Amino acid sequence: MPSVKSISGAYRFFFYSFDCGEPKHIHVQRERQLCKFWLEPITLAKNNGFSAHELNKMRRMIKTNFLVIYGGMG
């Protein structure tokens, strides 16, 4: 599973190369918490354990790094 290395911090941003049946999205993980954001538009698809504050922070990080993320998807 490719990770987006250029986004530093407490979260790991990654995607699966075989997630072909869904719209473009990115997964975010910190410890045992995991969520998924659709990329067009940037919206939360699934959340397992993150607070609203953290989700808003991740959404901003995705928006700021959108071209890096989207380019890494191949």
TIRO-2110 file (N, C-alpha, C; in Angstrom, 1 decimal):
// TIRO-2110
0.8, -1.2, 0.0, N, 1, A
0.0, 0.0, 0.0, CA, 1, A
0.9, 1.2, 0.0, C, 1, A
0.9, 2.0, -1.1, N, 2, A
1.7, 3.2, -1.2, CA, 2, A
1.3, 4.3, -0.2, C, 2, A
2.3, 4.9, 0.5, N, 3, A
2.0, 6.0, 1.4, CA, 3, A
2.5, 7.3, 0.8, C, 3, A
1.9, 8.4, 1.2, N, 4, A
2.2, 9.7, 0.8, CA, 4, A
3.3, 10.2, 1.8, C, 4, A
4.5, 10.1, 1.4, N, 5, A
5.6, 10.3, 2.4, CA, 5, A
5.8, 11.8, 2.6, C, 5, A
5.4, 12.7, 1.7, N, 6, A
5.7, 14.1, 1.8, CA, 6, A
4.8, 14.8, 2.8, C, 6, A
3.8, 14.2, 3.3, N, 7, A
2.9, 14.7, 4.3, CA, 7, A
3.4, 14.3, 5.7, C, 7, A
4.0, 15.1, 6.4, N, 8, A
4.6, 14.7, 7.7, CA, 8, A
3.6, 15.0, 8.8, C, 8, A
3.9, 14.4, 9.9, N, 9, A
3.0, 14.6, 11.1, CA, 9, A
2.6, 13.3, 11.7, C, 9, A
1.6, 13.3, 12.5, N, 10, A
1.1, 12.1, 13.3, CA, 10, A
0.3, 11.2, 12.5, C, 10, A
-0.1, 11.6, 11.3, N, 11, A
-1.0, 10.7, 10.5, CA, 11, A
-0.3, 10.1, 9.3, C, 11, A
-0.7, 8.9, 8.9, N, 12, A
-0.2, 8.3, 7.8, CA, 12, A
-1.2, 8.3, 6.7, C, 12, A
-0.9, 8.9, 5.6, N, 13, A
-1.8, 9.0, 4.4, CA, 13, A
-1.4, 8.0, 3.4, C, 13, A
-2.4, 7.1, 3.0, N, 14, A
-2.0, 6.0, 2.1, CA, 14, A
-3.2, 5.6, 1.3, C, 14, A
-2.9, 4.9, 0.2, N, 15, A
-4.0, 4.3, -0.6, CA, 15, A
-3.6, 2.9, -1.0, C, 15, A
-4.6, 2.1, -1.4, N, 16, A
-4.4, 0.8, -1.9, CA, 16, A
-4.4, 0.8, -3.4, C, 16, A
-3.4, 0.2, -4.0, N, 17, A
-3.4, 0.2, -5.5, CA, 17, A
-4.5, -0.7, -6.1, C, 17, A
-5.2, -1.5, -5.3, N, 18, A
-6.2, -2.3, -5.9, CA, 18, A
-7.6, -1.8, -5.6, C, 18, A
-7.8, -0.6, -5.0, N, 19, A
-9.1, -0.1, -4.7, CA, 19, A
-9.7, 0.5, -6.0, C, 19, A
-10.0, -0.3, -7.0, N, 20, A
-10.5, 0.2, -8.3, CA, 20, A
-12.0, 0.4, -8.3, C, 20, A
-12.8, -0.3, -7.5, N, 21, A
-14.2, -0.2, -7.6, CA, 21, A
-14.9, 1.0, -6.9, C, 21, A
-14.1, 1.9, -6.4, N, 22, A
-14.6, 3.0, -5.7, CA, 22, A
-14.1, 4.3, -6.3, C, 22, A
-14.7, 5.4, -6.0, N, 23, A
-14.2, 6.7, -6.4, CA, 23, A
-12.8, 6.9, -5.8, C, 23, A
-12.0, 7.8, -6.4, N, 24, A
-10.7, 8.1, -5.8, CA, 24, A
-10.8, 8.6, -4.4, C, 24, A
-9.9, 8.0, -3.5, N, 25, A
-10.0, 8.3, -2.1, CA, 25, A
-8.6, 8.0, -1.5, C, 25, A
-8.5, 8.5, -0.2, N, 26, A
-7.2, 8.2, 0.5, CA, 26, A
-7.6, 7.8, 1.9, C, 26, A
-6.8, 6.9, 2.5, N, 27, A
-7.0, 6.4, 3.9, CA, 27, A
-6.0, 7.2, 4.8, C, 27, A
-6.4, 7.4, 6.0, N, 28, A
-5.6, 8.1, 7.0, CA, 28, A
-5.6, 7.3, 8.3, C, 28, A
-4.4, 7.1, 8.8, N, 29, A
-4.3, 6.3, 10.0, CA, 29, A
-3.4, 6.9, 11.1, C, 29, A
-3.8, 6.8, 12.3, N, 30, A
-3.0, 7.1, 13.4, CA, 30, A
-3.2, 6.1, 14.5, C, 30, A
-2.2, 5.4, 14.9, N, 31, A
-2.3, 4.3, 15.8, CA, 31, A
-3.4, 3.3, 15.3, C, 31, A
-4.5, 3.1, 16.1, N, 32, A
-5.5, 2.1, 15.6, CA, 32, A
-6.7, 2.8, 15.0, C, 32, A
-6.6, 4.1, 14.9, N, 33, A
-7.7, 4.9, 14.3, CA, 33, A
-7.5, 5.0, 12.8, C, 33, A
-8.6, 4.9, 12.0, N, 34, A
-8.6, 4.9, 10.6, CA, 34, A
-9.8, 5.6, 10.0, C, 34, A
-9.5, 6.3, 8.9, N, 35, A
-10.7, 6.9, 8.2, CA, 35, A
-10.4, 6.9, 6.7, C, 35, A
-11.4, 7.3, 5.9, N, 36, A
-11.2, 7.4, 4.5, CA, 36, A
-11.9, 8.6, 4.0, C, 36, A
-11.2, 9.3, 3.1, N, 37, A
-11.8, 10.5, 2.5, CA, 37, A
-11.9, 10.3, 1.0, C, 37, A
-13.1, 10.7, 0.4, N, 38, A
-13.2, 10.8, -1.0, CA, 38, A
-12.4, 12.0, -1.5, C, 38, A
-11.9, 12.0, -2.7, N, 39, A
-11.1, 13.1, -3.1, CA, 39, A
-11.8, 14.1, -4.0, C, 39, A
-12.9, 13.7, -4.6, N, 40, A
-13.7, 14.6, -5.6, CA, 40, A
-15.1, 14.5, -5.3, C, 40, A
-15.6, 15.4, -4.4, N, 41, A
-15.0, 16.4, -3.6, CA, 41, A
-14.4, 15.8, -2.4, C, 41, A
-13.6, 16.6, -1.7, N, 42, A
-13.0, 16.1, -0.4, CA, 42, A
-14.0, 16.0, 0.7, C, 42, A
-14.5, 14.8, 0.9, N, 43, A
-15.5, 14.5, 1.9, CA, 43, A
-15.2, 13.2, 2.7, C, 43, A
-15.6, 13.2, 3.9, N, 44, A
-15.4, 12.0, 4.7, CA, 44, A
-16.2, 10.9, 4.2, C, 44, A
-15.6, 9.7, 4.0, N, 45, A
-16.4, 8.5, 3.6, CA, 45, A
-16.6, 7.6, 4.7, C, 45, A
-15.6, 7.5, 5.6, N, 46, A
-15.7, 6.5, 6.7, CA, 46, A
-14.8, 6.9, 7.9, C, 46, A
-15.2, 6.7, 9.1, N, 47, A
-14.4, 7.1, 10.2, CA, 47, A
-14.5, 6.0, 11.3, C, 47, A
-13.3, 5.7, 11.8, N, 48, A
-13.3, 4.7, 12.9, CA, 48, A
-12.3, 5.3, 14.0, C, 48, A
-12.9, 6.2, 14.9, N, 49, A
-12.2, 6.6, 16.1, CA, 49, A
-11.7, 8.0, 16.1, C, 49, A
-11.7, 8.7, 15.0, N, 50, A
-11.1, 10.1, 15.0, CA, 50, A
-12.2, 11.1, 15.5, C, 50, A
-11.7, 12.1, 16.2, N, 51, A
-12.6, 13.2, 16.7, CA, 51, A
-12.9, 14.1, 15.5, C, 51, A
-14.0, 14.9, 15.6, N, 52, A
-14.3, 15.9, 14.6, CA, 52, A
-13.2, 16.9, 14.4, C, 52, A
-12.5, 17.3, 15.5, N, 53, A
-11.4, 18.2, 15.3, CA, 53, A
-10.3, 17.6, 14.5, C, 53, A
-10.0, 16.3, 14.7, N, 54, A
-8.9, 15.7, 13.9, CA, 54, A
-9.3, 15.5, 12.5, C, 54, A
-10.6, 15.2, 12.2, N, 55, A
-11.1, 15.0, 10.9, CA, 55, A
-11.0, 16.3, 10.1, C, 55, A
-11.3, 17.4, 10.7, N, 56, A
-11.2, 18.7, 10.1, CA, 56, A
-9.8, 19.0, 9.8, C, 56, A
-8.9, 18.7, 10.7, N, 57, A
-7.4, 18.9, 10.5, CA, 57, A
-7.0, 18.1, 9.3, C, 57, A
-7.4, 16.8, 9.2, N, 58, A
-7.0, 16.0, 8.1, CA, 58, A
-7.6, 16.5, 6.7, C, 58, A
-8.8, 16.9, 6.8, N, 59, A
-9.4, 17.5, 5.6, CA, 59, A
-8.6, 18.7, 5.0, C, 59, A
-8.1, 19.5, 5.9, N, 60, A
-7.3, 20.7, 5.5, CA, 60, A
-6.0, 20.2, 5.0, C, 60, A
-5.4, 19.2, 5.6, N, 61, A
-4.1, 18.6, 5.1, CA, 61, A
-4.3, 18.0, 3.7, C, 61, A
-5.4, 17.3, 3.5, N, 62, A
-5.6, 16.7, 2.2, CA, 62, A
-5.8, 17.9, 1.2, C, 62, A
-6.5, 18.9, 1.5, N, 63, A
-6.7, 20.0, 0.6, CA, 63, A
-5.4, 20.7, 0.3, C, 63, A
-4.6, 20.9, 1.3, N, 64, A
-3.3, 21.6, 1.1, CA, 64, A
-2.3, 20.7, 0.2, C, 64, A
-2.4, 19.4, 0.3, N, 65, A
-1.5, 18.5, -0.4, CA, 65, A
-2.2, 17.8, -1.5, C, 65, A
-3.3, 18.3, -2.0, N, 66, A
-4.1, 17.6, -3.0, CA, 66, A
-3.3, 17.1, -4.2, C, 66, A
-2.5, 18.0, -4.8, N, 67, A
-1.8, 17.7, -6.0, CA, 67, A
-0.8, 16.6, -5.7, C, 67, A
-0.1, 16.6, -4.6, N, 68, A
0.8, 15.5, -4.2, CA, 68, A
0.1, 14.2, -4.1, C, 68, A
-1.0, 14.2, -3.4, N, 69, A
-1.8, 13.0, -3.2, CA, 69, A
-2.4, 12.4, -4.5, C, 69, A
-3.0, 13.3, -5.2, N, 70, A
-3.6, 12.9, -6.5, CA, 70, A
-2.6, 12.4, -7.5, C, 70, A
-1.4, 13.0, -7.5, N, 71, A
-0.3, 12.6, -8.4, CA, 71, A
0.3, 11.3, -8.0, C, 71, A
0.2, 10.9, -6.7, N, 72, A
0.8, 9.7, -6.2, CA, 72, A
-0.1, 8.5, -6.5, C, 72, A
-1.4, 8.8, -7.0, N, 73, A
-2.3, 7.7, -7.2, CA, 73, A
-2.1, 7.0, -8.5, C, 73, A
-1.2, 7.5, -9.3, N, 74, A
-0.9, 6.9, -10.6, CA, 74, A
-1.8, 7.3, -11.6, C, 74, A
END
